[in-house]
Amino acid sequence: MTELEDKVYTGLGKIVDPETGLTFNQMKMIQSVKETKSGVIRIDFTPSSPFCPMAIKLALEIKNKAENVEGVNKALVYCHGHIMEQRINQMVNET
């Protein structure tokens, strides 16, 4: 893991899931953080449930937190294992 990937992963791990009160690290919700090209980070995550009503909010929070890390110009966030994952990914990555 590069230094930038590590900084993003560490920051995202501190986000608290509102349904459980546990951090993303505790729940192992972040599957990968990968710098695809300079300043562009791809983040793959799985919400706590395939029907999680907060999945869009969580994806946007992940994107916002990652893009606030020094050195990140753009974050692409991909939700996996959710009934609406395709729509969530489209909505989050359009902005």
Helices and strands as residue ranges (DSSP letters): H 3-13, H 24-27, E 30-37, E 40-45, H 55-67, E 74-79, H 85-94
